[in-house]
């Protein structure tokens, strides 16, 4: 079964073809970073317009790359939430139109389940059960996965997500959007011990996160440096490094706590922030000492992409799931409300 996957939940248009027999056939991604950078963040209406412009040309590209025709598509999967409502509507409309025209089934996919499945597209996919850290601009969650569709939320951010904190800190440091890569680059020359930033909620029981207070602390520090006339380039680098260390420490402590609590030895990471080099290094070192392992998707699959939607869609389609007669998209859709897959064979 060849599944066309469409990801249009935010500011990246992702398209991919996944074959349940041969694996990932082709993928293409268009990033709208340049469009939104001027505004310092994602503008929903502009995101929707760009999805309209780019989705069909990207579909043609992945078909060409895979040496397939539209008639070779057996099903269409698309992101139906959570995300920007207008952007989701664009993807759903295109997907269902293509499916109707070809006479094949379509299926809306949960965006975070896509991220959760992305590491399983690697050459050495993890075995169940595992704990997943989904960490991006809009989400920071710890989830236990015992099988496909069998998930339990262990903890999540009660305010800002980690990626959101990176974006806001970047803005405070006059860095471009998106903030994560720019903060990480500036942090490379910073002193990790110059400022003592808090590690939010690590002394609290449980596995929830909070990054809003850390961002406020960074803002106060930057204002004090600016008022004193000492916010030079080295000071900015030191702030970036100490902020990054605080986020990494917080995620590391919570991940180790989750693995110990759940009695599993595999951590799966996905989402844009999972591409952070320092986070990867620290997790690999710490979990190695604990006798645990950490698995990441390929770099191209860390951020939003069509491959994860095609794959997650293929798994559910192979179990007999299909869109209803009147499917809907959901801007907010907690993964705890995701219906378990129906019985059937896995892809």
C-alpha positions, 0 to 999 in steps of 0.5 A: 500500500502506497500512502501519500502523507501531507503535513501542514499543521504549522509553518512547514509543508511536508509531503512524502510517499510511504510504501508498507512493503518498501518503506519510505519512497520519497519526501519533500519539505518546504520551510516557511521560515523566511516568510515568518522571520520578518514578523518574529514568529508564525503568522497563521494566515501567511502559513495557510497561503503558503501551504496552498501554493506549495502542496501540489508542486511538492506532491508532483515532486515526490511522485517524480522522485519515486517514479510513480504516478498519481494512480499508484497512490493507494491512500492519503494521510494528512495532519488533522490536528493539533495545529493552526486551524487554517493550515490544517484545513488546507491540508485536509481539503487537498488530501480529501480531494485527491483521495476522492478523485482517485477513489482511495481512502483518506485518514486524518492523523494526530500530529504528535503521533506522527512525531512519536512514530518518526524514530521508527522510520530509522534503520534500527527502530526501537522496541516497545515499550519506550518512553518518548520525549516530544519536544518542539515549539508547541509541545513538551511531553513525556509519553509512555508507548507500549504499542502503536496507539497504546500511549500514556501521558506521563507529563507535559509543560504547564505553560511554555514549551521548550521550543517556545522558550528558545524562541522567546529567549532568542527574541530577548537576545535580538536573534532571528526566528526560529530561535532554537538554532540561533540560540544554540549557535550563539551558546557555543562560545558562552560560559556555562557557569556565568549565570545561575538560571533555574531548572524549573520544577525539577524539585517538584514530584512528577514529570510536568515541565514549566519554562515560562519562569526560566524565560522571565529569569533570562529577560531580567538578566538581560535587562540588568546587563543592558542597564549596566552597559555590559550586554556585549557579545560575550555576555549575550553568548553567556546568557544563551549558553546558561539558558541552554544548559538550564533547558537541557538539565531540566529535560535530562532530569525529567527523562531519567526520572521517567525511565526509572519510574516506568522501568524501561530502558529506551528513550525516544526523542522527537520534535524540533528541539531534539536536534539540539546537539548539546541535548543529544550529547548530554542525554547519550552520556547520562543514559549510557551511565544508567544502562539506558539508550536514547534513539532519535529520528534522522535529522530531516525527521526531527522537525515537521515532515510528511514522512511521519504522517505517511507512516503513522497514517499507513499503520492506522490505514492497515488496521482498517481505519478510514475518515468518516463521512464528515471528518474535522480538523482540531486546532487543539487535540490532546494525545490522551483523546486519540482513539486506539487503533482498530484491530487489524494487521500492522503496516 
